[in-house]
Amino acid sequence: MKTYSIEQINKVLNGEIIGSTIQIITAPEQLERASASEISFIGHKKYEKLWATSNACVAVVNEDVSIEPGENRAFIKVKNADLAMSQVLELFAPPTPIFATTIHPSANIDVTAQIGIGSRIGAGSYIGPKVILGENVTIYPNVTILDECTIGNETVIWSGTVLRERCHIGTDCIIHPNATIGADGFGFRPCPDRGLVKIPQIGNVIIGNWVEIGANTCVDRGKFSSTVIGDGCKIDNLVQIGHNSILGKFCIMAGNSGLAGSVTLGNGVIIGGSASIKDHTTIGDGAIVGAGSGVTGDIPAGKMMLGYPAVEARDALKQWAILKRLVKDSGK
């Protein structure tokens, strides 16, 4: 088990220690659940009230904290407690699963595939013809990578992921279990003779650098060219990204949200959980779509949208307030 003194942790955080404790720190934990040997975090003033009843011996706090740590307890003041939390979690992170051999004997690797120096391939994985893996790529057991795909340096692909033919993943990406990259887009047209005719999906998927894609998420291949996920995007679990959608840099999509086909997101767009975006819609840089919202038209840069159908947040809140008054008045 990893343990640290408060001084050792602060050496990493480079903050200011307020108060003192001789307690050895055994783990990080949220305030309400922490034991006397654990470190916690106060990233917002609204959580300061929880410190009095928490058992944590240390908390990483923002510089504007307005409470004192108390006896045999301490704070580490930093500019951003939420960012510092990631550093603490790295200190306590357990090791990743072990590869007994660099390339497992049961992995099926085509003779035309190119495997970069330091790359690891787990048991039962399939690496197809003309696949190119960069350096220090990690492929966990039972991953399928089909023909002519490329994967950049330092990327990690977890078990159960399927990367279909001709798709490309950049460097330093993480693809979580059972994600599907490059499945056919949902394209059908009515036909008098055959009912519904499938429209061939002949494009691919291009994923930039530093992208993270959650478990059971699907990114469909383009119908004509490419579905594109820009650098630094973070995609949660159970997300659907339709064919020919294009995401700019550093977009966020929360769980159960979805883009229909040919949606364009600018840079830094945030899509809340369970939100749905109509096809051929453009959402401008920095716009935010609230959880559960349904977007049916273009959104200008910087706007925040709520509701179903989605409208500007301030208008949605006014509508909800009016409805609440109407319901209250009708009950009189």
C-alpha positions in Angstrom: 0.0 0.0 0.0 1.3 3.4 -0.9 1.5 6.0 2.0 2.8 9.5 2.1 3.3 12.3 4.7 1.7 15.7 4.1 5.2 17.1 3.3 5.7 14.5 0.6 2.4 15.2 -1.0 3.0 19.0 -0.9 6.4 18.5 -2.6 4.3 17.4 -5.6 1.6 20.0 -5.3 3.9 22.9 -4.4 1.2 24.5 -2.2 1.2 26.1 1.3 0.6 23.9 4.3 -1.8 25.4 6.9 -2.0 23.6 10.2 -0.2 20.4 11.0 -0.7 16.7 11.3 1.6 13.7 12.0 -0.9 11.3 10.4 0.4 9.2 7.6 -1.9 9.5 4.6 -3.1 6.2 3.1 -5.5 7.2 0.4 -7.6 10.0 -1.1 -11.4 10.1 -0.5 -14.3 12.4 -0.7 -15.0 14.5 2.4 -18.1 12.6 3.6 -16.4 9.2 3.4 -12.9 9.9 4.4 -11.2 8.2 7.4 -8.6 9.8 9.7 -5.8 8.5 7.5 -7.1 9.9 4.3 -6.7 13.1 2.3 -9.7 14.9 0.7 -10.4 18.0 -1.4 -12.4 21.2 -1.1 -12.7 22.6 -4.6 -15.6 25.0 -3.9 -16.7 27.1 -1.0 -20.0 25.3 -0.8 -18.2 22.2 0.4 -16.4 24.0 3.3 -19.3 23.2 5.6 -18.6 19.5 5.2 -15.1 19.8 6.7 -16.4 20.0 10.3 -18.0 16.5 10.1 -15.3 14.9 7.9 -12.7 12.6 9.4 -10.1 13.4 6.8 -6.7 14.5 8.3 -5.8 16.7 5.3 -7.7 18.6 2.6 -6.3 20.2 -0.5 -8.1 23.5 -0.8 -8.3 26.6 -2.9 -6.4 29.7 -1.8 -9.6 31.5 -0.9 -10.6 29.0 1.8 -12.4 30.7 4.7 -12.2 28.0 7.4 -9.4 26.7 9.6 -8.2 23.1 9.5 -8.5 22.4 13.3 -6.4 20.4 15.7 -4.1 17.7 14.2 -5.5 18.5 10.8 -4.1 20.5 7.9 -4.9 22.1 4.6 -2.7 22.3 1.5 -3.6 25.6 -0.2 -3.2 25.6 -4.0 -4.5 27.7 -6.8 -6.8 25.0 -8.1 -7.8 22.2 -5.8 -9.6 20.3 -8.6 -6.4 20.2 -10.8 -4.3 19.3 -7.7 -6.6 16.4 -7.1 -5.5 14.8 -10.3 -1.9 14.9 -9.1 -2.8 13.3 -5.8 -4.7 10.6 -7.5 -1.7 9.8 -9.7 0.4 9.4 -6.5 -2.0 6.7 -5.2 -2.9 5.1 -8.5 -2.4 1.3 -8.5 -0.3 -0.3 -11.3 -2.0 -1.1 -14.6 -2.6 -4.7 -15.6 0.6 -6.7 -16.1 1.8 -7.9 -19.5 3.8 -11.1 -18.8 5.0 -10.9 -22.4 5.2 -7.9 -24.7 3.2 -9.6 -27.4 1.0 -12.5 -26.2 1.4 -15.8 -28.1 -2.3 -16.0 -28.7 -2.5 -12.6 -30.4 -3.2 -12.9 -34.1 -1.0 -10.4 -36.0 -1.0 -10.2 -39.8 2.4 -10.4 -41.3 1.9 -7.0 -43.1 1.2 -5.2 -39.8 3.9 -2.9 -38.4 4.3 -2.9 -34.7 6.3 0.1 -33.2 9.0 -0.2 -30.6 7.8 -0.8 -27.1 4.2 -1.6 -28.1 2.4 -4.3 -26.2 -0.4 -6.6 -27.4 -2.6 -8.7 -25.1 -4.0 -12.2 -25.4 -6.6 -12.8 -28.1 -6.2 -9.5 -29.9 -6.4 -9.3 -33.7 -4.2 -7.0 -35.7 -5.2 -7.0 -39.3 -3.4 -6.4 -42.6 -1.4 -3.2 -43.1 -2.2 -2.0 -39.6 0.4 0.4 -38.2 1.0 0.7 -34.5 3.2 3.5 -33.3 5.7 3.3 -30.4 4.6 2.3 -26.9 1.1 1.5 -27.9 -0.8 -0.7 -25.4 -3.4 -3.1 -26.7 -5.2 -5.0 -23.9 -6.6 -8.5 -24.5 -9.3 -9.2 -27.0 -9.1 -6.0 -29.0 -9.9 -6.1 -32.8 -8.1 -3.7 -35.1 -9.0 -4.3 -38.8 -7.2 -3.6 -42.1 -5.2 -0.4 -42.7 -5.8 1.3 -39.3 -3.2 3.4 -37.7 -2.6 4.1 -34.0 -0.3 6.8 -32.8 2.4 6.6 -30.1 1.5 6.1 -26.4 -2.2 5.3 -27.2 -4.0 2.8 -24.9 -6.8 0.6 -26.2 -8.7 -1.4 -23.6 -10.3 -4.8 -24.0 -13.3 -5.4 -26.2 -12.7 -2.4 -28.4 -13.3 -2.8 -32.1 -11.5 -0.5 -34.6 -12.9 -1.1 -38.0 -11.0 -0.8 -41.3 -9.1 2.3 -42.4 -9.7 4.3 -39.2 -6.9 6.4 -37.6 -6.2 7.2 -34.0 -3.7 9.8 -32.9 -1.1 9.9 -30.1 -1.7 9.7 -26.4 -5.3 8.6 -26.7 -7.3 6.3 -24.4 -10.1 4.1 -25.8 -12.0 2.4 -23.0 -13.5 -1.1 -23.1 -16.0 -2.1 -25.7 -15.9 1.1 -27.7 -16.6 0.7 -31.4 -14.8 3.0 -33.8 -15.8 3.0 -37.4 -19.1 1.0 -37.5 -21.4 1.8 -40.4 -23.3 5.0 -40.1 -27.1 4.7 -39.9 -28.0 5.3 -43.6 -31.2 3.9 -45.2 -33.6 5.1 -47.9 -37.1 3.9 -48.7 -37.4 1.8 -51.9 -40.7 0.7 -53.5 -39.3 -2.8 -54.3 -37.1 -3.5 -51.3 -38.5 -1.5 -48.4 -35.4 0.1 -47.0 -32.2 0.2 -48.9 -28.9 0.4 -47.1 -26.7 3.4 -48.1 -23.0 2.2 -48.2 -20.8 3.9 -45.7 -17.4 4.2 -47.5 -15.6 6.7 -45.2 -13.7 6.3 -42.0 -13.0 7.8 -38.6 -10.1 10.1 -37.8 -9.4 10.7 -34.1 -6.9 13.4 -33.1 -4.3 13.4 -30.3 -5.0 13.3 -26.5 -8.6 12.1 -27.1 -10.4 9.9 -24.5 -13.4 7.8 -25.5 -15.5 6.1 -22.9 -16.7 2.5 -22.6 -19.5 1.3 -25.0 -19.3 4.5 -27.0 -19.8 4.3 -30.8 -18.2 6.6 -33.4 -19.6 5.8 -36.8 -17.6 6.0 -40.0 -18.4 8.7 -42.5 -20.7 8.0 -45.4 -18.5 10.0 -47.9 -15.3 11.0 -46.1 -14.5 11.0 -42.4 -16.1 11.4 -39.1 -13.6 13.6 -37.2 -12.9 13.8 -33.4 -10.5 16.8 -32.8 -7.5 17.0 -30.5 -8.2 16.8 -26.8 -11.9 15.8 -26.9 -13.2 13.8 -24.0 -16.1 11.5 -24.7 -18.0 9.7 -21.9 -19.5 6.2 -21.8 -22.5 5.3 -23.9 -22.2 8.2 -26.4 -23.3 8.0 -30.0 -21.5 10.0 -32.6 -23.1 9.8 -36.0 -21.5 9.6 -39.5 -19.7 12.6 -40.9 -19.9 14.5 -37.6 -17.0 16.8 -36.9 -15.8 17.7 -33.4 -13.4 20.6 -32.9 -10.7 20.6 -30.3 -11.3 20.0 -26.6 -15.0 19.2 -26.8 -16.8 17.3 -24.0 -19.7 14.9 -24.4 -21.2 13.4 -21.3 -22.8 10.0 -21.0 -25.8 9.0 -23.1 -25.6 12.0 -25.3 -25.7 11.7 -29.0 -25.0 13.4 -32.3 -27.0 12.5 -35.4 -25.2 12.5 -38.7 -23.2 15.5 -40.1 -23.2 17.5 -36.8 -20.4 20.0 -36.5 -19.1 21.1 -33.1 -16.7 24.0 -32.7 -13.9 24.1 -30.3 -14.6 23.7 -26.6 -18.3 22.7 -27.0 -19.8 20.9 -24.0 -22.7 18.5 -24.5 -24.5 17.5 -21.2 -25.6 14.0 -20.4 -28.5 12.5 -22.4 -28.6 15.6 -24.7 -29.4 14.9 -28.4 -28.4 16.9 -31.4 -30.3 16.9 -34.7 -28.5 16.0 -37.9 -26.8 18.7 -40.0 -26.6 21.0 -37.0 -23.7 23.4 -36.2 -22.8 24.3 -32.6 -20.4 27.2 -32.3 -17.2 27.5 -30.2 -17.7 27.3 -26.5 -21.4 26.7 -26.6 -23.0 24.5 -23.8 -26.0 22.2 -24.2 -27.5 21.3 -20.9 -28.3 17.7 -19.8 -31.4 16.1 -21.4 -31.7 18.9 -24.0 -32.8 18.4 -27.6 -31.1 20.6 -30.1 -33.0 21.1 -33.4 -31.1 24.0 -34.9 -27.8 25.8 -35.1 -26.4 27.3 -31.9 -24.1 30.4 -32.0 -20.8 30.5 -30.3 -20.8 30.9 -26.5 -24.5 30.3 -26.0 -25.9 28.0 -23.3 -29.0 26.0 -24.3 -31.5 24.1 -22.1 -34.8 22.3 -22.6 -36.5 20.1 -25.2 -36.5 21.6 -27.7 -33.5 23.6 -26.5 -33.7 27.3 -26.2 -31.3 29.8 -24.6 -30.9 29.0 -20.9 -32.3 32.2 -19.6 -35.4 31.8 -21.7 -35.8 28.2 -20.6 -35.6 29.2 -17.0 -38.3 31.9 -17.5 -40.5 29.3 -19.2 -40.1 26.8 -16.4 -40.8 29.6 -13.8 -44.0 30.6 -15.6 -45.2 26.9 -15.8 -44.5 26.4 -12.1 -46.6 29.5 -11.3 -49.4 28.3 -13.5 -49.5 24.9 -11.9 -49.4 26.5 -8.4 -52.2 29.0 -9.3 -54.4 26.2 -10.8 -54.3 24.4 -7.5 -55.8 27.3 -5.6 
